[in-house]
Amino acid sequence: MANVTLNVTDAKGQAAGTVEAPAEIFGVSAEDVQAHVPLIHQVVIAQLAAARQGTHATKTRGMVSGGGKKPWKQKGTGRARQGSIRAPQWYHGGTVFGPQPRDYSQRTPKKMKAAALRYVLSDRANAGRVAVVDFGITDTPSTKAALAALTPVTSDKFTTVVFTRDNINEWLSVRNIPTVHPIFVDQLNTYDVVTAQYVVFTKEAFEAFVAAKTEPKEA
């Protein structure tokens, strides 16, 4: 499996060379990606579930105030027997089987998360939608400069842009662009790649990401 070549563009969107991306992260074949769509789906669903607060709650008949007295006597009235005005069939009564606070998070092994990220990054790379951009922003944030660098690459399509924590001015430059989702390299995840049509790295973020994912394992 050969390494993948990604385009590097400068602050004006012009070609400024290429970088080699490891095949095990960006070079998985389209057939292999397609075969692992269920894995990607499971990881995305687990991530969305973990984001749910789970603080919803309704009151059962035992939680609604009032209703301690029997509305009318059991027999002789000609009406149906009733034990409480807070029973579910009553207006202002309790709720039957309503939602209660719960934890929606699912256990997802780290290897599954890592594999899903590799597959979706490879899918974007196979479509030519992964790039490395040198924004050329140094001391002062500039949304205009960020747009000039991104637009020739992404054509205003929704894009996840990956930064290092040192790229603070670049991050400030893109945070107000409606079609851009900025994220730090140590936060990059499957969902933010799946929902983006393009994935753009800064040079520093690309190097940090590759180094983190390809560092040798300790024996």
PAROTOR-990315 format. One record per residue: x, z, y of N, C-alpha, C, CB in turn. Coordinates in pm, whole numbers, plus 32768, in hexadecimal, padded with zeros to 4 digits. Atoms other than C-alpha are relative to their C-alpha. Last residue first. Glycine has a CB too. Example, Ala and Ser with C-alpha at 12.3 -4.5 7.8 and 13.67 -1.06 7.14 Angstrom:
BEGIN
7FAE7FFA7F89855782CA7F967FB38049806D80297F72802E/805980007F8984CE830C7E3E805A800080787F9D807D8003/
***
This chain:
BEGIN
80017FF6809282E489147ECA7FD8808D7FD6808A7FDC7FC5/7F997FA38032827E88F880347FF3800D7F697FF3808C8045/80347F84803781B587C28085807180587FCA7F9A7FE27F92/7FE77FE6808E825586BC815F7FCC80887FD580937FF77FE2/7F907FA3800E81AC867782AF801380227F6C7FE780818053/7F9E8033805F80CF8543829A8075805D7FEC80327F7C802D/803E802D807D7F8C85BB833780657FD27F987FA17F91801D/804B7F93804080248691844A7FCB7FD77F787F8C802B8059/7FA37F97802D8130859184A37FB6806F7FB6804C803B8078/7FB880338076802F847884AD805E806A7FC9804F7F808024/805F800D806F7F4E853E859680477FD37F807F907F9E8024/80207F798030806A85AD867B7FA37FF97F877FBF8053806F/7F8A7FC9804380EF844A869A7FE4808A7FC5807680088062/7FEB804B807D7F9783C186E2807680387FB480157F6B801D/80647FD480617F4E84D487DF80137FBA7F7A7F737FE78035/7FDD7F79802E8094849588997F9F80317F95800180638077/7F86800880518056832088AF802380887FC480767FCD8055/7F8D800B7FA77EF083568922807C7FFC7FA6800680798067/7FA07F937FF97DF783088813805B7FEB80778053800B7F7D/7F8880197FB07CC2822B88248055807F80037FDC7FD38091/7FB27F857FFC7BAC821D872180847FDE80478019803B7F6F/7F6F800C7FF47AA481118752803F808A7FFD80277FB58081/7FE08088802A793A80F186E580967FE580077FB57F9C8057/7FBC80537F9B790B826886EE801A7F747FC880868042802D/805C801D7F937809832F8625803E7FA7806C7FD08080803E/8074804B803178D2832084E27FA67FD480747FAF80557F9C/7FD18088801B7A14838C85917F8A7FA97FD5806D80007F93/7FDD803E7F81797B84BE8637803E7F757FEE80608058804C/8078801F7FB278CD851B84F180237FB580807FB3807F8021/8047807580357A088504841D7F8B7FD780587FCF801D7F74/804F7FE980787AD985F384ED7FB17F837FDB7FA080768013/8035807F80317BE585FD85F77FBC80137F7A806F7F977FF5/80907FF580167C09876286777FC37F827FC47FBB80208083/80167F9F806A7D858782865D7F6D80187FE4804380828024/7FD6803580827DA6863C871B7FEA80637F8E80937FD98005/7F737FE380197CDB86B1884280247FDF7F70802080948020/7FED7F9780647B9286048888809580157FEF7FBD7FDA7F78/7F757FD0800C7B078528899B800A80717F9C8034802E8089/80037F76803279BA8475895A8091802E7FF17FB2800A7F77/7F867FC6803B79AA833F8A337FE6808F7FD280747FFC8067/7FE8803F80827880825E8A82807B80387FB980107F6A8011/806F7FEE805F77F983398B9A801C7FCB7F737F877FBD8035/802780888026794A83538C4F7F95800A7F93807B7FAD7FCD/807E80267FBE795584AE8CED7FD37F737FDE800F800D8095/806E7FA9802A7A58853F8BFA7F7A7FDA803F8021808E8022/80668046804F7B4184148C1A7F8380547FE880397FD67F7B/801F80857FCA7C2F847D8D337F8C7FBD7FB6807B7FA87FF8/80537FF17F897C2A85F08CDF7FD47F788036804C804C806C/80827FCC802C7CAA859E8B817FA0800E8077801280887FBA/8046807080407DBF84C48C117F75802C7FD380527FCC7F87/802B805B7F967E2085DF8CFC7FB87F867FC980787FD48053/80717FC87FB87E2386DA8BDB7FCE7FA3806F80268087803C/803780727FB57EFA860B8AF37F8A802C80567FD57F907FA1/7FAE80157F887FBF87438A8B7FCB7F8D805580907FE47FD8/80277F997F9E7EAB87AF899B80577FF8807E800C808C7FC1/7FBF7F8280217EDE866788E67FD68065806A809E7FF17FFA/7F927FD27FAC7DDA855C8918804980747FBE7FCD8029808C/7FBA7F8C80367CE9848E8845807A80208055802A7FE67F6E/7F7780077FCF7BEB83A288E2804680837FDB80067FE7809B/7FC47F7C800B7AA7836D882280937FF280287FF1803C7F6F/7F777FEC80327A0A822E88A3802280947FF880647FB8805B/7FEA7F70800B78AD81AA88E68082801C7FB47F8880437FB7/80467FCB807578CF803C8942801F80957FF4802A7FB47F7E/806A7FA17FDA793A7FEB8AA77FAB802E7F8A7FA67FC18067/8071804D7FC97A027EBC8A337F878058801E7FD87F927F9E/807D7FD780407AE47FA189627F847FB580307FEC80928015/7FF07FE2808F7C407F1989A37F7980157FBD8058807C7FED/7FD3807780497C197E688AF3800A80157F6980867FD58035/8062806D80057B3E7F8C8B6A80327F827FBA7FD67FDC808C/8057800180767C2D80A58B0C7FAA7F837FF57FA780798003/7FB48003807D7D57807F8BF77FA67FEE7F86805180807FF1/7FAE807980017C94801E8D2E804F7FF37F7F806080008077/80588071801E7B9381298CDE804F7F7D7FF87F927FF58069/80257FF5808D7CA382338CCF7FA67F8C7FD67FB980867FE7/7F8E802C80507D3481BD8E1A7FDF80057F6B807C8057801D/7FEF80907FEA7BE181D78EC380727FC97FAB801A7FE38096/8061804380567BA6832C8E28800C7F69800D7F71802E8022/803C80757FC07CE683A98EC87FA37FBA7F9D806E7F9E8033/8067804380507D8384FC8E847FC27F8C804C7F9380647FD7/80887FF37FCA7EBA85418F567F9D7FBA7FA47FF77FC7808F/80187F847FB6801C858A8EDF7F6F8017802680548001807B/7F9A7F978003805B848D8DCB7FD28080804580807FCE8040/802C7F987FA27F5C83878D67806280757FF67F6D802E7FE1/7FAC80057F897FF882538CC67FD88065806A7FFB7F77803A/80537FFF7F887ED582398BD580527FF980817FAC807D8002/7FAF7FB57FA07FB181CD8AB37FB77FFD808580927FC4800C/800280277F737EB3816189B0805A805D80517F7080038037/7FB07F9C7FBA7ECD81608834800D7FD18090808D80157FBD/7F96802D7FA67DBD80A18780804A8077803B7FC57FA88071/7FA97F8D7FE57CC480BD866280747FCE8056803480457F7B/80397FAA7F987BA67FC4865C80498085800E7F6E80197FE3/7FB280147F867C437EA5859F7FD3805680737FFA7F718029/804F80507FA37B2C7EA6849B804B7FE480837F7C8046801E/801B808180437C1A7F1A838A7FB17FA3805B7FB380177F7D/7F85804F7FF87C91802A847D7FED7F777FBF8075804A7FBB/7FF280307F777B2E80A984AA807D7FA9800F800580778063/806E805D7FE67AF980BB8332800A7FC8808D7F7880457FEC/7FDB8081803D7C50815583027F947F988019801780107F69/7F9780397FAC7BF5826883F8802D7F787FCA807980618009/804180367F877AAE829D833C80687FC780617FAD806F8047/80548074801D7B5E82B781EB7FC27FC680807F9280257F9E/7FAB807480217C75839C82607FAB7F817FED8052801C7F80/7FC1802D7F837B7D8488830780597F877FE880528072803E/806680467FB27AAF849A81C7803A7FCB80837F89805D801E/80188083803C7BE684EE80FD7F9B7FB080517FD0800F7F6F/7F8B80537FE57C4C860981E77FEB7F727FCA807E803F7FC2/7FFE801F7F717AEF86A081E380727FA08021800C80808054/806E805C7FE77ADD868A80687FFD7FD580927F7A80407FD8/7FD7808380327C35872480437F937F9880148025800A7F6C/7FA880417F9F7BD08845812580287F737FD3807E80548017/7F6F7FF080167AB188A1803F80537FB0806480247FD77F73/7FC2808380157953889D80DB809780137FEE7FE17FA08078/7F727FF68023787E89D580C180357F747FE28015805F7F86/7FE58025808B7739899B81768096800B7FE67FCD7F707FE2/7F7D8036802276C78A4382B6800E7FE77F6B806E805E8030/800B8086803A75528A6A82F380857FC87FCC7FC87FA28066/7F8080447FEC75578BE283297FFA7F7B7FB8807780577FCB/7FB2801D807873FA8C6F834B80817FB980277FAF7FA97F9C/7F7080147FE973078D038446804C7FEC7F7E803A8079804C/7FC07F807FE5719E8CD383D180947FE980167FE880657F8B/7F6D7FF6800570C58B9F83D48031808A8026803E7F99805E/7FBD803B7F8C6F508BCC838D8097800F7FF67FCE80408080/7F8A804C80286ECB8C10822E80457FB980777FDA7F9B7F96/7FDE7FFC808E6D798C8082B180787FA77FE57F877FD47FA9/7FDF8082803A6D628CC48425802A80107F6E80707FBB8052/7F76801A80296CB28DFA84AB80117F757FC6802D80677F9C/7FD37FBF807A6B658DFE855F80907FDD7FE07FA67FD97F8B/7F9D7F997FE06B2A8DA686CA802B804E7F847FC980608069/7FB980247F8569F38CE4865F80578075802A7F9C7FD88072/80367FD77F7F699E8D60850280547FC680727FFB8099800A/806F80597FDC69E68CA783BD7FC2802380877F9580067F95/7FDA80877FD66B408D4383A67F8C7FA7802B80487FBD7F92/7FED805380786AC38EAD83A180167F6F802C7F85800C7FA0/7F7C80407FF86AF38F5F84F080217FB47F7F806C8068801C/800C80717FA5697F8FB3851580887FBB80157FC8802E8087/7FAF7FF17F8669A3908783DF7FEA7F868059809680127FDD/7FB77F827FFF68E890CD829B804E80188080805C80057F8D/7F84800B7FB467D78FCA829F8044808880047FE47FCC8090/7FB37F857FF366B38F9581B380847FE68048801A803F7F75/7F957FF4806265E88E5F81F8804E80828019805F7F868007/7F87804B7FDE64AD8E9582C2806B80157F958036802A808A/801A808E801563558EFE824C80777FA880217F8B7FD68052/800A80477F7F6384905382EA7FDB7F6E7FEF8084800B804B/807E7FF07FBA6335912781B87FF37FB480817FEB808B801B/807B803C8033648C915981217F8C801080617FDC803D7F79/7FEB805D806E65F5919781837F807FB67FD98038804A7F87/80077FC3808565B8923682D480017F957F947F8180577FF4/80877FD18020662E9187840B7FFB80317F707F977F908016/805A80347F996775913284B67F6E802B7FED80077F6A8004/8051806580436847921C83D87F957FCF80617FC080387F7D/808A7FD98022692E92D584C57FB87F8D7FBC7FB3802C807F/7FFF7F91805F6AA492A384C87F7680297FD080428077803E/8034802480836A91914A855E7FFC80717F9C804F7F947FCA/80917FF4800F6B73919086827FD57FE27F717FB87FA38060/80397F807FD66CD5911486BB7F687FFE7FF3802880208092/805280137F8A6D4B8FEC85EB7FBE808480257F957F917FE9/7FB07FF27F876E67904984FE7FAE7FF48080806E7F998000/7FD17F777FF36D9E909183C3804E80198080805480237F8B/80727FAA7FDA6CD98F5083E68029809180117F937FF67F97/80617FF9806C6E218E8E83E77F8F805E802C804280317F7B/80327F7C80286ED38E45852C7F9C7FF37F8E7FC080488077/808E7FF07FE56FA18D0985597FD6808A7FCC7FAB7F8E7FBC/80487F93804271198CDC85767F6C7FFB8025803C80898025/809180107FF7721C8BD785D57FBA806F7FB27FD67F757FCA/803A7F897FC373818C5985F97F687FF6800D803E80188089/804E7FB68063741B8B6385037FBF807D8037805780267F8E/7FFC7F727FE275218AFA85FE7FB780537F987FC6801A8089/80847FC97FE3755D89A485668009809780167F9D7FE17F8C/80137FF77F6F76C1892385867F78803D8024800D7F77803F/7FB47F8D7FCE770E897184197FED8013809680947FF07FE0/80467F86802975F7888583B08046807B80387FF780087F67/80777FF27FAD768D8769847A7FB480807FDF7FA57F877FF0/7FD27FE27F7977E0879C83D47F8A8013805F805B7F908034/7FD27F757FFE774487B1827A802D8029808C807480147F9C/80777FAB80067683866F82B98028809380057FAF7FE27F7F/804480077F7F77C385C183287F86805B80027FD77F6F801F/7FAF7FB77F9E7884863981F67FBC80018089808D7FC2800A/80097F70801D777185CD8107804D805280678036801D7F73/80857FCF7FDC7752847681A97FF580977FEB7F947FB77FAE/80037FFB7F6E78C8843981947F7B803A802F80167F73803D/7FA97F917FD878C3849280227FFE8011809880917FE97FCD/80447F80801B779683B07FE68053807A80277FDC80097F6D/80657FE37F99784D8294809C7FB380807FE37F9E7F8B800D/80017F717FDC796F82B07FA77FA2801F8074808D802D8023/801B7FB08077794681647EF37FF58094801F806D7FEA7F9A/808C80128025792880AF803E7FDB80577F887FE37F6E7FE2/80517FB97F9D7A75813D80AF7F6D7FFA7FDA80167FC5808D/7FF07F72801E7B1A80CA7F6D7FAE80558061809580298006/80497FE4807C7A8F7F6C7F9A800680947FDD80397FAC7F8D/808F7FFC7FE17AFF7F6381077FAE80207F837FD27F7B803C/8048808080047C627FB8809D7F6C8013801C80137FBD7F78/8056800380777D0B80F9810D7FAB7F8280047FA780807FF8/7FFA807D804C7E1480A982127FAF7FFC7F80808A7FE37FDF/8045806D7FBB7DE681A5832A7FF47F807FAD80487FE18080/80627FCE7F9E7E3B82F282887FAF7F8F803B8046804E806F/80567F9F80427EF4829881467F96803B805D805380707FC6/806D8040804A7F73815D81EE7FA380657FC080387FA57F96/7FF57FEF80928041821B82ED7F867FCA7FB6801480937FDE/80567F90802A80258186844A8006800B7F697F6D7FED8031/801F8000808F813C80AE84D77FAF807D7FDE80837FFB7FAB/7FCD7F8B80478133807F864D7FD77FF47F6D7FCB8085803E/804D7FD18073810F7F45871D803E807F7FC97FF97F937F92/7FBB7FEA807E81807EB888697FA2802C7F92806C80668012/7F7F7FC07FE4810E7ECE89D0804980217F7F7FEC80808054/7FB67FDE80797FE37DE689D1808980388024800E7F857FA4/7FAC806B80347F2E7DF28B1F804D80307F8580617FCD806C/8041803C80747E0F7EE18B64804E7F8E7FC37F797FD08025/8052806F7FD27E8A7F2B8CC27FB97FB97F8D80547F9D804B/80657FCF7FA37F0F80868C6D7FA57F928035804280468073/7FD17FB17F8D7FC77FFE8B407F8C8025805B806A7FB2804F/801A80417F807F537F8F89E7802C805C80727F6B7FDB800F/7FEB7FA27F917FD57FE2888C7FE97FB48081809180417FFC/7FD780337F7D7F4E7F208763800F807280647F9B7F9A8034/80637FEC7F977F457FBD860A80377FCF80857FD88095800A/7FCB80137F7A80097F3F84DD7F90800D806680457F76800C/8058804C7FA87F9E7FCE838E803F7FF7808A7F7380408009/802D7FBD7F878098803C82887FAD7FA2805780778034804F/7FAA800F7F8B80A57F86813F7FC6804B807780137F6C8023/805580007F8880008000800080588000807C7FA0807B8001/
***
